[in-house]
């Protein structure tokens, strides 16, 4: 790899930008593909770029064929992160499930009686107020944020911070009635209709979940659907 391309890849990783290194297996020439640009030894055909960006979205490296050539697409995505607001029972189930699915999980809750190592072994805990925590954690497009406290004093500031971020998933626990009241409060705080529409609420896929573990499964499933862009995430289901 040429030094110029290596430095560009390192910058993308440091800035948590999703890219893919594409190597022409016939010539050895390499191109670094960004969300809206490319750089390297040779410019890739416009017709080929959607395949590369689809591989980035799907986290799927591999060999592909295009016309007469064979290319290796090496996806270099930032790590997936999940920020859970509220160290509640559902969070106790969701945190380890998400960790198994490859997420770097942080549970945010200033209530020390809830956010303990005993209740969340091997999970990063943050005792700041949610808006302060999110400001420091700086959610990116590979971050999911879920509020679970049922307490507007904690959930609402977190949601406002989440909606001002590029997080790919923002979910909030609560019934439809609770979500309607949430809409009123966030509107008064300045959240527009388009921003509010980003919130998955009631959170999780409708699988008739009852227990905390089942609700956690529904949330993780909806996160996965949103991340991977399945039919329902695209409005086709």
N, C-alpha and C positions, 0 to 999 in steps of 0.2 A: 504494500500500500504506500502510495506517495505521501510524503510528509504533509503536504498541503491538505490532502484528504483526511489524513489521520487527525490533524489539528481540528478540522471542521467537525469530525465525528466526536471528538472529545468535547468541543464546545457545546454541541447539541446535547450530549449526555449531561454536562454540567448544568445546562439550562433546562433540563427535563423536557426536551423536545423529541417527539417521535420521528424517527428517520429509518431508512433502510439502505444498506449498502448492497448495491447490485453489481455482481461480477459476471462479465461475459466469459463463459467457460471456454469459448473458442479462442479468444484473443487475450484474456486476462485483464482487459480494461475494466475499470471500476467507476461507478457513479454513485454519489450519495443523493438520495431522494428525500426531500423535505415535504411538508404539507403543501407548499405552494411554489417550490423551486427545486432545482437540481444542480449539482456541480460535480466536476470530476474529469475523467479522461475523455469522455464522449457523452453527447446529449442523447438521451433515450427518446425513442419515437413517442409522439403524443398518444398514439393508440395503445402503447405498452404501459404508460404511467398508471392508468386506473388499476391494472393488475397489481402493480407494486403497492399502491396506496391501499388497496383492499387487503393485501397481505399485512400491511402495518396495522390496519384496523382489527384484523383477526388474530394478530400476534402469531402469524404463521410463516416461518421461514421455510425455504425449500427451493427446489429446482423447477423452473418453468420453461416452456418452449414458446418462442415467438418468431414467426416466419421460419427462417432457416437456422436460427440461433438457439442456444441453450444458456439460461442465465440462472445464477444462484442468488436468491433474494434473502439477505440476512437482516431480519428485523431487529432494530435497536430501540425498543420502547422503554420509557421510564417505568419504574415499578408501579403496580397498582396500589392504591391506598384506600382505606375505608376509615372515615372519621365518624364515630358514634357519639352522639350527644345523649348522655344519660346512662349511668351505670346501673341499669335496671335488669330484671330477670331476662327479658328478651335479649338484652345486650350480652348477658352471660352465655346465651346460646349462639348468638350471631357472631360474636368476636372469634371464637375458635373455628367456627365453620368457615368464615371468611379467610382466616389465616390459612386453613387447609386449601382453600381455593386460590391461594397465591397473593392475597392482599396483605400489605403492611397495615396493621390495625392500631388505631389509637382511640381510646375511650376517654371522652372529656366529661368531667363532672366535678364542680367545686364542692360537692357535698362529700366530705371525707368519710362519712359513715358508709357510703355506697361504693365509692371508688377505692377499693382495697386490693392488695395483691392476693389476698386469700380468695376473693371472689373472682378475680381476673388473673389467674396465674399465666405468666409468660406473655401478657398483653401490656402494651405501653399505656400508662395512665397519665392524664393531664388534668391537674386540679384548678386550672384557670377558668374564668367565666368564658362561656362558649365563643362570644365574639372576639375576645382577646386571644383565645386559643387558636381560632381559625386565622386570625391575622398573622400569628406567628407560624402556623403550619402551612400557610400559603397554598391552598388547594389548587391543583392544576387539572388538565383535561383527563387525567388518569385517576382522578379522585372521586370517590362516592361519599356522600354525606347523608347521615340518617339521624333524625331527631326522635327520641323515644321517651322523653320525660313526662309528657302531658302537662308540663308547667310552662305557660307562656313566657315567664320571666327568663327561662333558660332556652326554650325552643325558638321563640320569635327572634331574638338577636342572632342566634345561630343561622336561622333560615335567611335572614336579611344578608348576613355575611356570605352565606353559601350562594345566594342568587346573584351576588356581585362577582362571583368567581366563575372560572370556566369548568367547574366540576361537571362530570358527565352524568351524574345521577344525584338528585336531591329528593329524599323521601322523608315523610313526616307521619308518625303514628297518630291514629285518631279516627273516629267515626266520620261519616259524611257531614253530620251536624257540627262536629268539632272543626272539621276542615273549612266549613262555611264561615264559622266564627273567626277562624284563623285568617281567612281571606280578608275579612273586614279590618282586623287589626293590622295586617301587613299593608293593606291599602292606605290606612291612616298613617303608617310609617313611611309611605312613599313608594312601595312596591307596585309596579304597574301590572296590568293584566297579563302581558306576555311573560313577564318574569315569574308571576305566580303560577302560570301554566306549566312551568318547569317542574313544580313540586309534584312528586308522586304521592297522592294522598286520597284516600287511605293508602298507606304504604303497603307494598307487596302485591304479588299476583293473587287473584281470587281463587284460592284452593280450599276454601272453607276451613282455614286454619283456626285452631282454638288454643292450643297450648303455646307457651313461649317458644319452644323448639320449632313447632310447626310455623309459627309466625316468622321466625328467623329464616326458615327454609324459603318461605314465600318472598321475603325481602331479598335474599341472596339470589333467588331465581329471577326476580325482576331486575336486579342489578346486572345479572349476566345477559338477560335479554336486551337491555339497553346498551350494554357495552358491545355486544357482538352484532347488534343490528338485525335481530330476527324479524319475521313478518309482522308480529304485533307491535314491535318497537317502531316499525315504519308505517304503522297505521293500516296494514293490509289484512290483519287478522280480525 
